[in-house]
Amino acid sequence: MKYCLKKTAILSVCVAVFLTACAKKEEQKPLNHKLNIAVSSYVPYTFAKSVLGNLANLTLLIPPGTEAHAFEPSPKTIKELKQSQIFFYISNFLEPWALKLDKKAVMLAEGLPKVLPNDPHFWMSFDNAEVMARNMADYVIKIRPDFEMQIKQNLFTFSKEMENLKHLYSSILPSCKERTIYHVGHLAFGYIALDYGLNFKALFSSDMDQEPSAKEIAELVKAIKENGVKYIFSEEQLNPALAETIAKETDAKILMLNTVEDITKQEFAEGKTYQNLMLENLKNIAIGLYCEGE
Protein backbone atom coordinates (compact mmCIF):
# COMPACT_ATOMS: atom_id res chain seq x y z
CA MET A 1 0.00 0.00 0.00
CA LYS A 2 2.80 2.43 0.90
CA TYR A 3 4.43 1.62 -2.43
CA CYS A 4 1.27 2.48 -4.41
CA LEU A 5 0.77 5.68 -2.44
CA LYS A 6 4.34 6.72 -3.16
CA LYS A 7 3.86 6.11 -6.89
CA THR A 8 0.58 7.98 -6.91
CA ALA A 9 2.16 10.93 -5.09
CA ILE A 10 5.01 11.10 -7.61
CA LEU A 11 2.60 11.04 -10.52
CA SER A 12 0.34 13.61 -8.91
CA VAL A 13 3.25 16.02 -8.64
CA CYS A 14 4.14 15.43 -12.29
CA VAL A 15 0.54 16.00 -13.35
CA ALA A 16 0.26 19.16 -11.24
CA VAL A 17 3.44 20.64 -12.73
CA PHE A 18 2.37 19.75 -16.25
CA LEU A 19 -1.14 21.16 -15.93
CA THR A 20 0.16 24.33 -14.29
CA ALA A 21 2.40 24.89 -17.29
CA CYS A 22 -0.55 24.36 -19.62
CA ALA A 23 -2.64 26.84 -17.65
CA LYS A 24 -0.08 29.57 -18.17
CA LYS A 25 -0.82 29.81 -21.88
CA GLU A 26 -1.39 33.35 -23.04
CA GLU A 27 -5.09 34.17 -23.32
CA GLN A 28 -6.15 34.51 -26.94
CA LYS A 29 -8.00 37.60 -28.04
CA PRO A 30 -11.38 36.87 -29.61
CA LEU A 31 -11.50 37.18 -33.37
CA ASN A 32 -14.36 37.78 -35.76
CA HIS A 33 -15.24 35.55 -38.70
CA LYS A 34 -14.52 32.26 -36.97
CA LEU A 35 -14.55 29.09 -39.01
CA ASN A 36 -17.38 26.61 -38.51
CA ILE A 37 -15.67 23.25 -38.19
CA ALA A 38 -17.20 19.82 -37.71
CA VAL A 39 -15.16 16.97 -36.24
CA SER A 40 -15.96 13.28 -36.11
CA SER A 41 -14.92 12.20 -32.62
CA TYR A 42 -13.35 13.63 -29.50
CA VAL A 43 -9.82 13.11 -30.83
CA PRO A 44 -9.99 15.81 -33.54
CA TYR A 45 -12.19 17.87 -31.20
CA THR A 46 -9.55 18.08 -28.46
CA PHE A 47 -6.79 18.64 -31.05
CA ALA A 48 -8.81 21.50 -32.52
CA LYS A 49 -9.30 23.00 -29.07
CA SER A 50 -5.54 23.06 -28.60
CA VAL A 51 -4.45 24.07 -32.10
CA LEU A 52 -7.27 26.37 -33.23
CA GLY A 53 -8.33 27.74 -29.86
CA ASN A 54 -10.95 30.46 -30.25
CA LEU A 55 -10.53 30.67 -34.03
CA ALA A 56 -13.25 28.12 -34.70
CA ASN A 57 -16.76 27.14 -33.71
CA LEU A 58 -16.58 23.37 -33.22
CA THR A 59 -19.32 20.81 -33.76
CA LEU A 60 -18.70 17.31 -32.39
CA LEU A 61 -20.65 14.82 -34.50
CA ILE A 62 -20.29 11.76 -32.23
CA PRO A 63 -21.88 12.88 -28.95
CA PRO A 64 -20.16 12.22 -25.60
CA GLY A 65 -21.26 8.92 -24.10
CA THR A 66 -21.61 7.32 -27.55
CA GLU A 67 -19.52 4.31 -28.57
CA ALA A 68 -17.61 5.69 -31.56
CA HIS A 69 -17.30 2.41 -33.46
CA ALA A 70 -21.06 1.88 -33.41
CA PHE A 71 -21.92 5.41 -34.54
CA GLU A 72 -24.36 5.85 -37.41
CA PRO A 73 -24.91 9.36 -38.83
CA SER A 74 -28.39 10.78 -38.27
CA PRO A 75 -30.31 13.50 -40.16
CA LYS A 76 -29.11 15.88 -37.42
CA THR A 77 -25.51 14.93 -38.25
CA ILE A 78 -26.04 15.68 -41.94
CA LYS A 79 -27.59 19.05 -41.11
CA GLU A 80 -24.67 19.99 -38.87
CA LEU A 81 -22.20 19.04 -41.60
CA LYS A 82 -23.93 21.29 -44.13
CA GLN A 83 -23.49 24.23 -41.77
CA SER A 84 -19.74 23.59 -41.42
CA GLN A 85 -16.96 24.86 -43.67
CA ILE A 86 -14.51 22.06 -42.83
CA PHE A 87 -15.01 18.50 -41.63
CA PHE A 88 -12.07 16.73 -39.95
CA TYR A 89 -12.05 13.01 -39.29
CA ILE A 90 -9.38 10.50 -38.27
CA SER A 91 -9.30 7.75 -40.89
CA ASN A 92 -11.40 5.75 -43.33
CA PHE A 93 -10.98 2.62 -41.21
CA LEU A 94 -12.39 4.15 -38.05
CA GLU A 95 -14.99 6.35 -39.74
CA PRO A 96 -15.98 4.72 -43.06
CA TRP A 97 -19.08 6.92 -43.08
CA ALA A 98 -17.14 10.19 -43.21
CA LEU A 99 -16.47 10.43 -46.95
CA LYS A 100 -19.95 9.17 -47.73
CA LEU A 101 -21.33 12.22 -45.98
CA ASP A 102 -18.78 14.74 -47.19
CA LYS A 103 -16.53 14.10 -50.18
CA LYS A 104 -14.35 17.03 -49.09
CA ALA A 105 -13.80 15.66 -45.58
CA VAL A 106 -10.20 16.04 -44.39
CA MET A 107 -8.50 12.94 -42.98
CA LEU A 108 -5.96 13.70 -40.23
CA ALA A 109 -4.16 10.32 -40.21
CA GLU A 110 -1.88 11.17 -43.12
CA GLY A 111 1.92 10.89 -43.16
CA LEU A 112 2.10 9.29 -39.72
CA PRO A 113 5.52 8.10 -38.50
CA LYS A 114 4.06 5.03 -36.76
CA VAL A 115 1.33 2.75 -38.08
CA LEU A 116 0.52 -0.62 -36.51
CA PRO A 117 -1.32 -3.05 -38.81
CA ASN A 118 -4.00 -4.01 -36.28
CA ASP A 119 -4.34 -0.85 -34.21
CA PRO A 120 -5.90 2.20 -35.91
CA HIS A 121 -5.84 4.29 -32.71
CA PHE A 122 -2.93 6.28 -34.12
CA TRP A 123 -3.22 9.20 -31.70
CA MET A 124 -2.15 7.02 -28.78
CA SER A 125 1.39 7.65 -30.04
CA PHE A 126 2.47 11.18 -29.15
CA ASP A 127 4.51 11.38 -32.36
CA ASN A 128 1.40 10.58 -34.39
CA ALA A 129 -0.66 13.04 -32.36
CA GLU A 130 1.76 15.84 -33.26
CA VAL A 131 1.50 15.01 -36.96
CA MET A 132 -2.31 14.88 -36.86
CA ALA A 133 -2.44 18.26 -35.12
CA ARG A 134 -0.01 19.68 -37.66
CA ASN A 135 -2.13 18.34 -40.54
CA MET A 136 -5.13 20.14 -39.07
CA ALA A 137 -3.17 23.36 -38.61
CA ASP A 138 -1.75 23.30 -42.15
CA TYR A 139 -5.17 22.79 -43.71
CA VAL A 140 -6.79 25.64 -41.80
CA ILE A 141 -3.90 28.00 -42.57
CA LYS A 142 -4.39 27.37 -46.30
CA ILE A 143 -8.00 28.48 -45.98
CA ARG A 144 -7.39 31.29 -43.51
CA PRO A 145 -3.82 32.59 -43.86
CA ASP A 146 -4.77 35.43 -41.51
CA PHE A 147 -4.92 32.82 -38.74
CA GLU A 148 -1.38 31.58 -39.40
CA MET A 149 0.46 33.34 -36.59
CA GLN A 150 -2.02 32.36 -33.88
CA ILE A 151 -2.28 28.76 -35.09
CA LYS A 152 1.49 28.33 -35.24
CA GLN A 153 1.81 29.67 -31.71
CA ASN A 154 -0.83 27.20 -30.53
CA LEU A 155 0.83 24.36 -32.43
CA PHE A 156 4.19 25.17 -30.84
CA THR A 157 2.58 24.98 -27.38
CA PHE A 158 0.89 21.70 -28.27
CA SER A 159 4.18 20.22 -29.46
CA LYS A 160 5.87 21.22 -26.20
CA GLU A 161 3.06 19.51 -24.28
CA MET A 162 3.62 16.35 -26.33
CA GLU A 163 7.30 16.49 -25.47
CA ASN A 164 6.43 16.81 -21.78
CA LEU A 165 4.09 13.82 -22.00
CA LYS A 166 6.74 11.75 -23.76
CA HIS A 167 9.22 12.67 -21.04
CA LEU A 168 6.82 11.60 -18.28
CA TYR A 169 5.96 8.31 -19.99
CA SER A 170 9.60 7.51 -20.77
CA SER A 171 10.62 8.41 -17.20
CA ILE A 172 8.07 6.13 -15.56
CA LEU A 173 7.10 3.18 -17.76
CA PRO A 174 10.57 1.65 -18.27
CA SER A 175 10.72 1.11 -14.49
CA CYS A 176 7.57 -1.03 -14.35
CA LYS A 177 8.08 -4.36 -12.59
CA GLU A 178 5.20 -5.87 -14.54
CA ARG A 179 5.41 -5.55 -18.33
CA THR A 180 2.01 -6.74 -19.59
CA ILE A 181 -1.26 -4.79 -19.74
CA TYR A 182 -4.17 -7.26 -19.45
CA HIS A 183 -7.03 -5.30 -20.98
CA VAL A 184 -10.70 -6.25 -20.83
CA GLY A 185 -11.36 -3.91 -23.69
CA HIS A 186 -10.43 -3.39 -27.31
CA LEU A 187 -7.15 -3.18 -29.15
CA ALA A 188 -6.50 0.52 -28.58
CA PHE A 189 -3.26 0.81 -26.63
CA GLY A 190 -0.75 -0.94 -28.86
CA TYR A 191 1.14 2.28 -29.53
CA ILE A 192 1.84 2.83 -25.85
CA ALA A 193 3.10 -0.74 -25.61
CA LEU A 194 5.26 -0.25 -28.72
CA ASP A 195 6.75 3.05 -27.63
CA TYR A 196 7.58 2.00 -24.06
CA GLY A 197 8.49 -1.66 -24.32
CA LEU A 198 5.31 -3.13 -22.83
CA ASN A 199 3.16 -6.09 -23.80
CA PHE A 200 -0.52 -5.54 -24.49
CA LYS A 201 -3.18 -8.25 -24.36
CA ALA A 202 -6.66 -7.07 -25.35
CA LEU A 203 -9.80 -9.21 -25.16
CA PHE A 204 -11.62 -7.49 -28.04
CA SER A 205 -10.55 -6.58 -31.57
CA SER A 206 -9.68 -3.04 -32.62
CA ASP A 207 -13.26 -1.96 -33.34
CA MET A 208 -15.35 -3.90 -30.80
CA ASP A 209 -17.27 -5.57 -33.64
CA GLN A 210 -16.79 -9.09 -32.38
CA GLU A 211 -17.61 -10.39 -28.93
CA PRO A 212 -14.85 -12.51 -27.33
CA SER A 213 -15.56 -16.21 -27.20
CA ALA A 214 -15.83 -18.21 -23.99
CA LYS A 215 -12.49 -19.78 -24.89
CA GLU A 216 -10.80 -16.38 -25.26
CA ILE A 217 -12.17 -15.22 -21.91
CA ALA A 218 -11.03 -18.45 -20.25
CA GLU A 219 -7.54 -18.06 -21.72
CA LEU A 220 -7.28 -14.50 -20.40
CA VAL A 221 -8.45 -15.60 -16.94
CA LYS A 222 -5.89 -18.41 -16.98
CA ALA A 223 -3.05 -16.05 -17.95
CA ILE A 224 -4.02 -13.58 -15.22
CA LYS A 225 -4.05 -16.32 -12.57
CA GLU A 226 -0.85 -17.99 -13.72
CA ASN A 227 1.07 -14.70 -13.74
CA GLY A 228 -0.27 -13.50 -10.40
CA VAL A 229 -1.68 -10.34 -11.95
CA LYS A 230 -3.13 -7.95 -9.34
CA TYR A 231 -4.56 -5.33 -11.71
CA ILE A 232 -6.50 -5.61 -14.94
CA PHE A 233 -7.65 -2.73 -17.15
CA SER A 234 -10.91 -1.75 -18.79
CA GLU A 235 -12.62 1.25 -20.44
CA GLU A 236 -15.27 3.67 -19.19
CA GLN A 237 -17.56 3.22 -22.19
CA LEU A 238 -17.73 -0.57 -21.93
CA ASN A 239 -20.32 -2.53 -20.00
CA PRO A 240 -18.45 -3.18 -16.73
CA ALA A 241 -20.05 -6.61 -16.19
CA LEU A 242 -17.37 -8.64 -18.02
CA ALA A 243 -14.43 -6.87 -16.38
CA GLU A 244 -16.08 -7.22 -12.97
CA THR A 245 -16.65 -10.95 -13.54
CA ILE A 246 -13.01 -11.49 -14.55
CA ALA A 247 -11.79 -9.39 -11.63
CA LYS A 248 -13.88 -11.41 -9.20
CA GLU A 249 -12.68 -14.72 -10.62
CA THR A 250 -9.00 -13.70 -10.57
CA ASP A 251 -9.07 -11.59 -7.40
CA ALA A 252 -7.67 -8.66 -9.41
CA LYS A 253 -8.57 -4.98 -9.18
CA ILE A 254 -9.81 -2.93 -12.15
CA LEU A 255 -8.11 0.22 -13.43
CA MET A 256 -9.46 2.34 -16.28
CA LEU A 257 -7.78 3.39 -19.50
CA ASN A 258 -9.19 6.02 -21.84
CA THR A 259 -9.04 5.81 -25.63
CA VAL A 260 -9.82 9.56 -25.95
CA GLU A 261 -12.20 8.86 -28.87
CA ASP A 262 -14.95 7.77 -26.45
CA ILE A 263 -15.49 10.05 -23.48
CA THR A 264 -18.27 10.32 -20.96
CA LYS A 265 -20.69 13.24 -20.73
CA GLN A 266 -19.05 14.23 -17.44
CA GLU A 267 -15.55 14.26 -18.97
CA PHE A 268 -16.85 16.42 -21.82
CA ALA A 269 -18.51 18.83 -19.39
CA GLU A 270 -15.24 19.07 -17.44
CA GLY A 271 -13.37 19.95 -20.63
CA LYS A 272 -10.96 17.02 -20.38
CA THR A 273 -8.25 17.33 -23.01
CA TYR A 274 -6.12 14.76 -24.78
CA GLN A 275 -3.31 15.82 -22.46
CA ASN A 276 -5.45 15.30 -19.31
CA LEU A 277 -6.65 11.87 -20.41
CA MET A 278 -3.20 10.63 -21.38
CA LEU A 279 -1.89 11.70 -17.98
CA GLU A 280 -4.69 9.75 -16.31
CA ASN A 281 -3.76 6.72 -18.44
CA LEU A 282 -0.15 7.01 -17.30
CA LYS A 283 -1.17 7.21 -13.66
CA ASN A 284 -3.26 4.03 -13.86
CA ILE A 285 -0.70 2.10 -15.91
CA ALA A 286 1.98 3.04 -13.38
CA ILE A 287 -0.17 1.73 -10.52
CA GLY A 288 -1.21 -1.44 -12.34
CA LEU A 289 2.28 -2.38 -13.51
CA TYR A 290 4.12 -1.36 -10.33
CA CYS A 291 6.24 1.41 -11.83
CA GLU A 292 8.68 3.33 -9.68
CA GLY A 293 8.99 6.55 -11.69
CA GLU A 294 11.68 9.12 -11.07
ZAMARVEX-427677 format. One record per residue (C-alpha): residue number from 1; x, y, z. Coordinates in steps of 0.02 Angstrom, whole numbers, plus 50000, padded with zeros to 5 digits. Example, Ala and Ser with C-alpha at 12.3 -4.5 7.8 and 13.67 -1.06 7.14 Angstrom:
2
<drenro pos="1" east="50615" north="49775" up="50390"/>
<drenro pos="2" east="50684" north="49947" up="50357"/>
END
This chain:
294
<drenro pos="1" east="50000" north="50000" up="50000"/>
<drenro pos="2" east="50140" north="50122" up="50045"/>
<drenro pos="3" east="50221" north="50081" up="49878"/>
<drenro pos="4" east="50064" north="50124" up="49779"/>
<drenro pos="5" east="50038" north="50284" up="49878"/>
<drenro pos="6" east="50217" north="50336" up="49842"/>
<drenro pos="7" east="50193" north="50306" up="49656"/>
<drenro pos="8" east="50029" north="50399" up="49655"/>
<drenro pos="9" east="50108" north="50546" up="49745"/>
<drenro pos="10" east="50251" north="50555" up="49619"/>
<drenro pos="11" east="50130" north="50552" up="49474"/>
<drenro pos="12" east="50017" north="50680" up="49555"/>
<drenro pos="13" east="50162" north="50801" up="49568"/>
<drenro pos="14" east="50207" north="50772" up="49385"/>
<drenro pos="15" east="50027" north="50800" up="49333"/>
<drenro pos="16" east="50013" north="50958" up="49438"/>
<drenro pos="17" east="50172" north="51032" up="49364"/>
<drenro pos="18" east="50119" north="50987" up="49187"/>
<drenro pos="19" east="49943" north="51058" up="49203"/>
<drenro pos="20" east="50008" north="51216" up="49285"/>
<drenro pos="21" east="50120" north="51244" up="49135"/>
<drenro pos="22" east="49973" north="51218" up="49019"/>
<drenro pos="23" east="49868" north="51342" up="49117"/>
<drenro pos="24" east="49996" north="51478" up="49091"/>
<drenro pos="25" east="49959" north="51491" up="48906"/>
<drenro pos="26" east="49930" north="51667" up="48848"/>
<drenro pos="27" east="49745" north="51709" up="48834"/>
<drenro pos="28" east="49692" north="51726" up="48653"/>
<drenro pos="29" east="49600" north="51880" up="48598"/>
<drenro pos="30" east="49431" north="51844" up="48520"/>
<drenro pos="31" east="49425" north="51859" up="48331"/>
<drenro pos="32" east="49282" north="51889" up="48212"/>
<drenro pos="33" east="49238" north="51778" up="48065"/>
<drenro pos="34" east="49274" north="51613" up="48151"/>
<drenro pos="35" east="49273" north="51455" up="48049"/>
<drenro pos="36" east="49131" north="51331" up="48074"/>
<drenro pos="37" east="49217" north="51163" up="48091"/>
<drenro pos="38" east="49140" north="50991" up="48114"/>
<drenro pos="39" east="49242" north="50848" up="48188"/>
<drenro pos="40" east="49202" north="50664" up="48194"/>
<drenro pos="41" east="49254" north="50610" up="48369"/>
<drenro pos="42" east="49332" north="50682" up="48525"/>
<drenro pos="43" east="49509" north="50655" up="48458"/>
<drenro pos="44" east="49501" north="50790" up="48323"/>
<drenro pos="45" east="49391" north="50893" up="48440"/>
<drenro pos="46" east="49522" north="50904" up="48577"/>
<drenro pos="47" east="49661" north="50932" up="48447"/>
<drenro pos="48" east="49559" north="51075" up="48374"/>
<drenro pos="49" east="49535" north="51150" up="48547"/>
<drenro pos="50" east="49723" north="51153" up="48570"/>
<drenro pos="51" east="49777" north="51203" up="48395"/>
<drenro pos="52" east="49637" north="51319" up="48338"/>
<drenro pos="53" east="49583" north="51387" up="48507"/>
<drenro pos="54" east="49452" north="51523" up="48487"/>
<drenro pos="55" east="49474" north="51534" up="48298"/>
<drenro pos="56" east="49337" north="51406" up="48265"/>
<drenro pos="57" east="49162" north="51357" up="48314"/>
<drenro pos="58" east="49171" north="51168" up="48339"/>
<drenro pos="59" east="49034" north="51041" up="48312"/>
<drenro pos="60" east="49065" north="50866" up="48381"/>
<drenro pos="61" east="48967" north="50741" up="48275"/>
<drenro pos="62" east="48985" north="50588" up="48389"/>
<drenro pos="63" east="48906" north="50644" up="48553"/>
<drenro pos="64" east="48992" north="50611" up="48720"/>
<drenro pos="65" east="48937" north="50446" up="48795"/>
<drenro pos="66" east="48919" north="50366" up="48622"/>
<drenro pos="67" east="49024" north="50215" up="48571"/>
<drenro pos="68" east="49119" north="50285" up="48422"/>
<drenro pos="69" east="49135" north="50120" up="48327"/>
<drenro pos="70" east="48947" north="50094" up="48330"/>
<drenro pos="71" east="48904" north="50271" up="48273"/>
<drenro pos="72" east="48782" north="50293" up="48130"/>
<drenro pos="73" east="48755" north="50468" up="48059"/>
<drenro pos="74" east="48580" north="50539" up="48087"/>
<drenro pos="75" east="48484" north="50675" up="47992"/>
<drenro pos="76" east="48544" north="50794" up="48129"/>
<drenro pos="77" east="48724" north="50746" up="48088"/>
<drenro pos="78" east="48698" north="50784" up="47903"/>
<drenro pos="79" east="48620" north="50953" up="47944"/>
<drenro pos="80" east="48766" north="50999" up="48057"/>
<drenro pos="81" east="48890" north="50952" up="47920"/>
<drenro pos="82" east="48803" north="51065" up="47793"/>
<drenro pos="83" east="48826" north="51211" up="47911"/>
<drenro pos="84" east="49013" north="51179" up="47929"/>
<drenro pos="85" east="49152" north="51243" up="47817"/>
<drenro pos="86" east="49275" north="51103" up="47859"/>
<drenro pos="87" east="49249" north="50925" up="47918"/>
<drenro pos="88" east="49397" north="50837" up="48002"/>
<drenro pos="89" east="49398" north="50650" up="48036"/>
<drenro pos="90" east="49531" north="50525" up="48086"/>
<drenro pos="91" east="49535" north="50387" up="47955"/>
<drenro pos="92" east="49430" north="50288" up="47833"/>
<drenro pos="93" east="49451" north="50131" up="47939"/>
<drenro pos="94" east="49381" north="50208" up="48098"/>
<drenro pos="95" east="49250" north="50317" up="48013"/>
<drenro pos="96" east="49201" north="50236" up="47847"/>
<drenro pos="97" east="49046" north="50346" up="47846"/>
<drenro pos="98" east="49143" north="50510" up="47840"/>
<drenro pos="99" east="49176" north="50521" up="47652"/>
<drenro pos="100" east="49003" north="50458" up="47614"/>
<drenro pos="101" east="48933" north="50611" up="47701"/>
<drenro pos="102" east="49061" north="50737" up="47641"/>
<drenro pos="103" east="49174" north="50705" up="47491"/>
<drenro pos="104" east="49282" north="50851" up="47546"/>
<drenro pos="105" east="49310" north="50783" up="47721"/>
<drenro pos="106" east="49490" north="50802" up="47781"/>
<drenro pos="107" east="49575" north="50647" up="47851"/>
<drenro pos="108" east="49702" north="50685" up="47988"/>
<drenro pos="109" east="49792" north="50516" up="47990"/>
<drenro pos="110" east="49906" north="50559" up="47844"/>
<drenro pos="111" east="50096" north="50544" up="47842"/>
<drenro pos="112" east="50105" north="50465" up="48014"/>
<drenro pos="113" east="50276" north="50405" up="48075"/>
<drenro pos="114" east="50203" north="50252" up="48162"/>
<drenro pos="115" east="50067" north="50137" up="48096"/>
<drenro pos="116" east="50026" north="49969" up="48175"/>
<drenro pos="117" east="49934" north="49847" up="48059"/>
<drenro pos="118" east="49800" north="49799" up="48186"/>
<drenro pos="119" east="49783" north="49957" up="48290"/>
<drenro pos="120" east="49705" north="50110" up="48204"/>
<drenro pos="121" east="49708" north="50214" up="48365"/>
<drenro pos="122" east="49854" north="50314" up="48294"/>
<drenro pos="123" east="49839" north="50460" up="48415"/>
<drenro pos="124" east="49892" north="50351" up="48561"/>
<drenro pos="125" east="50070" north="50383" up="48498"/>
<drenro pos="126" east="50124" north="50559" up="48543"/>
<drenro pos="127" east="50226" north="50569" up="48382"/>
<drenro pos="128" east="50070" north="50529" up="48281"/>
<drenro pos="129" east="49967" north="50652" up="48382"/>
<drenro pos="130" east="50088" north="50792" up="48337"/>
<drenro pos="131" east="50075" north="50750" up="48152"/>
<drenro pos="132" east="49885" north="50744" up="48157"/>
<drenro pos="133" east="49878" north="50913" up="48244"/>
<drenro pos="134" east="50000" north="50984" up="48117"/>
<drenro pos="135" east="49894" north="50917" up="47973"/>
<drenro pos="136" east="49744" north="51007" up="48046"/>
<drenro pos="137" east="49841" north="51168" up="48069"/>
<drenro pos="138" east="49913" north="51165" up="47892"/>
<drenro pos="139" east="49741" north="51140" up="47815"/>
<drenro pos="140" east="49660" north="51282" up="47910"/>
<drenro pos="141" east="49805" north="51400" up="47872"/>
<drenro pos="142" east="49780" north="51368" up="47685"/>
<drenro pos="143" east="49600" north="51424" up="47701"/>
<drenro pos="144" east="49630" north="51564" up="47824"/>
<drenro pos="145" east="49809" north="51630" up="47807"/>
<drenro pos="146" east="49762" north="51772" up="47924"/>
<drenro pos="147" east="49754" north="51641" up="48063"/>
<drenro pos="148" east="49931" north="51579" up="48030"/>
<drenro pos="149" east="50023" north="51667" up="48171"/>
<drenro pos="150" east="49899" north="51618" up="48306"/>
<drenro pos="151" east="49886" north="51438" up="48245"/>
<drenro pos="152" east="50075" north="51416" up="48238"/>
<drenro pos="153" east="50090" north="51484" up="48415"/>
<drenro pos="154" east="49958" north="51360" up="48473"/>
<drenro pos="155" east="50041" north="51218" up="48378"/>
<drenro pos="156" east="50209" north="51258" up="48458"/>
<drenro pos="157" east="50129" north="51249" up="48631"/>
<drenro pos="158" east="50044" north="51085" up="48587"/>
<drenro pos="159" east="50209" north="51011" up="48527"/>
<drenro pos="160" east="50293" north="51061" up="48690"/>
<drenro pos="161" east="50153" north="50976" up="48786"/>
<drenro pos="162" east="50181" north="50817" up="48683"/>
<drenro pos="163" east="50365" north="50824" up="48726"/>
<drenro pos="164" east="50322" north="50840" up="48911"/>
<drenro pos="165" east="50205" north="50691" up="48900"/>
<drenro pos="166" east="50337" north="50588" up="48812"/>
<drenro pos="167" east="50461" north="50634" up="48948"/>
<drenro pos="168" east="50341" north="50580" up="49086"/>
<drenro pos="169" east="50298" north="50416" up="49001"/>
<drenro pos="170" east="50480" north="50376" up="48962"/>
<drenro pos="171" east="50531" north="50421" up="49140"/>
<drenro pos="172" east="50404" north="50306" up="49222"/>
<drenro pos="173" east="50355" north="50159" up="49112"/>
<drenro pos="174" east="50529" north="50083" up="49086"/>
<drenro pos="175" east="50536" north="50056" up="49276"/>
<drenro pos="176" east="50379" north="49948" up="49282"/>
<drenro pos="177" east="50404" north="49782" up="49371"/>
<drenro pos="178" east="50260" north="49706" up="49273"/>
<drenro pos="179" east="50270" north="49722" up="49083"/>
<drenro pos="180" east="50100" north="49663" up="49021"/>
<drenro pos="181" east="49937" north="49761" up="49013"/>
<drenro pos="182" east="49791" north="49637" up="49027"/>
<drenro pos="183" east="49649" north="49735" up="48951"/>
<drenro pos="184" east="49465" north="49687" up="48959"/>
<drenro pos="185" east="49432" north="49805" up="48815"/>
<drenro pos="186" east="49479" north="49830" up="48634"/>
<drenro pos="187" east="49642" north="49841" up="48542"/>
<drenro pos="188" east="49675" north="50026" up="48571"/>
<drenro pos="189" east="49837" north="50040" up="48668"/>
<drenro pos="190" east="49962" north="49953" up="48557"/>
<drenro pos="191" east="50057" north="50114" up="48523"/>
<drenro pos="192" east="50092" north="50141" up="48708"/>
<drenro pos="193" east="50155" north="49963" up="48719"/>
<drenro pos="194" east="50263" north="49987" up="48564"/>
<drenro pos="195" east="50338" north="50152" up="48619"/>
<drenro pos="196" east="50379" north="50100" up="48797"/>
<drenro pos="197" east="50424" north="49917" up="48784"/>
<drenro pos="198" east="50265" north="49843" up="48858"/>
<drenro pos="199" east="50158" north="49695" up="48810"/>
<drenro pos="200" east="49974" north="49723" up="48775"/>
<drenro pos="201" east="49841" north="49588" up="48782"/>
<drenro pos="202" east="49667" north="49646" up="48732"/>
<drenro pos="203" east="49510" north="49540" up="48742"/>
<drenro pos="204" east="49419" north="49625" up="48598"/>
<drenro pos="205" east="49473" north="49671" up="48422"/>
<drenro pos="206" east="49516" north="49848" up="48369"/>
<drenro pos="207" east="49337" north="49902" up="48333"/>
<drenro pos="208" east="49233" north="49805" up="48460"/>
<drenro pos="209" east="49136" north="49722" up="48318"/>
<drenro pos="210" east="49161" north="49546" up="48381"/>
<drenro pos="211" east="49120" north="49481" up="48554"/>
<drenro pos="212" east="49257" north="49375" up="48633"/>
<drenro pos="213" east="49222" north="49189" up="48640"/>
<drenro pos="214" east="49208" north="49090" up="48800"/>
<drenro pos="215" east="49375" north="49011" up="48756"/>
<drenro pos="216" east="49460" north="49181" up="48737"/>
<drenro pos="217" east="49391" north="49239" up="48904"/>
<drenro pos="218" east="49448" north="49078" up="48987"/>
<drenro pos="219" east="49623" north="49097" up="48914"/>
<drenro pos="220" east="49636" north="49275" up="48980"/>
<drenro pos="221" east="49578" north="49220" up="49153"/>
<drenro pos="222" east="49705" north="49080" up="49151"/>
<drenro pos="223" east="49848" north="49197" up="49103"/>
<drenro pos="224" east="49799" north="49321" up="49239"/>
<drenro pos="225" east="49798" north="49184" up="49371"/>
<drenro pos="226" east="49958" north="49101" up="49314"/>
<drenro pos="227" east="50054" north="49265" up="49313"/>
<drenro pos="228" east="49986" north="49325" up="49480"/>
<drenro pos="229" east="49916" north="49483" up="49402"/>
<drenro pos="230" east="49844" north="49603" up="49533"/>
<drenro pos="231" east="49772" north="49734" up="49415"/>
<drenro pos="232" east="49675" north="49720" up="49253"/>
<drenro pos="233" east="49618" north="49863" up="49142"/>
<drenro pos="234" east="49454" north="49912" up="49060"/>
<drenro pos="235" east="49369" north="50062" up="48978"/>
<drenro pos="236" east="49237" north="50183" up="49040"/>
<drenro pos="237" east="49122" north="50161" up="48890"/>
<drenro pos="238" east="49113" north="49971" up="48904"/>
<drenro pos="239" east="48984" north="49873" up="49000"/>
<drenro pos="240" east="49077" north="49841" up="49164"/>
<drenro pos="241" east="48998" north="49669" up="49191"/>
<drenro pos="242" east="49132" north="49568" up="49099"/>
<drenro pos="243" east="49279" north="49657" up="49181"/>
<drenro pos="244" east="49196" north="49639" up="49351"/>
<drenro pos="245" east="49168" north="49453" up="49323"/>
<drenro pos="246" east="49349" north="49425" up="49272"/>
<drenro pos="247" east="49410" north="49530" up="49419"/>
<drenro pos="248" east="49306" north="49430" up="49540"/>
<drenro pos="249" east="49366" north="49264" up="49469"/>
<drenro pos="250" east="49550" north="49315" up="49472"/>
<drenro pos="251" east="49546" north="49421" up="49630"/>
<drenro pos="252" east="49616" north="49567" up="49529"/>
<drenro pos="253" east="49572" north="49751" up="49541"/>
<drenro pos="254" east="49509" north="49853" up="49393"/>
<drenro pos="255" east="49595" north="50011" up="49328"/>
<drenro pos="256" east="49527" north="50117" up="49186"/>
<drenro pos="257" east="49611" north="50170" up="49025"/>
<drenro pos="258" east="49541" north="50301" up="48908"/>
<drenro pos="259" east="49548" north="50290" up="48718"/>
<drenro pos="260" east="49509" north="50478" up="48702"/>
<drenro pos="261" east="49390" north="50443" up="48557"/>
<drenro pos="262" east="49252" north="50388" up="48677"/>
<drenro pos="263" east="49226" north="50502" up="48826"/>
<drenro pos="264" east="49087" north="50516" up="48952"/>
<drenro pos="265" east="48966" north="50662" up="48963"/>
<drenro pos="266" east="49048" north="50711" up="49128"/>
<drenro pos="267" east="49222" north="50713" up="49051"/>
<drenro pos="268" east="49158" north="50821" up="48909"/>
<drenro pos="269" east="49075" north="50942" up="49031"/>
<drenro pos="270" east="49238" north="50953" up="49128"/>
<drenro pos="271" east="49332" north="50998" up="48969"/>
<drenro pos="272" east="49452" north="50851" up="48981"/>
<drenro pos="273" east="49587" north="50866" up="48849"/>
<drenro pos="274" east="49694" north="50738" up="48761"/>
<drenro pos="275" east="49835" north="50791" up="48877"/>
<drenro pos="276" east="49727" north="50765" up="49034"/>
<drenro pos="277" east="49667" north="50594" up="48979"/>
<drenro pos="278" east="49840" north="50531" up="48931"/>
<drenro pos="279" east="49906" north="50585" up="49101"/>
<drenro pos="280" east="49765" north="50487" up="49184"/>
<drenro pos="281" east="49812" north="50336" up="49078"/>
<drenro pos="282" east="49992" north="50350" up="49135"/>
<drenro pos="283" east="49942" north="50360" up="49317"/>
<drenro pos="284" east="49837" north="50201" up="49307"/>
<drenro pos="285" east="49965" north="50105" up="49205"/>
<drenro pos="286" east="50099" north="50152" up="49331"/>
<drenro pos="287" east="49991" north="50087" up="49474"/>
<drenro pos="288" east="49939" north="49928" up="49383"/>
<drenro pos="289" east="50114" north="49881" up="49324"/>
<drenro pos="290" east="50206" north="49932" up="49483"/>
<drenro pos="291" east="50312" north="50070" up="49408"/>
<drenro pos="292" east="50434" north="50166" up="49516"/>
<drenro pos="293" east="50450" north="50328" up="49416"/>
<drenro pos="294" east="50584" north="50456" up="49447"/>
END
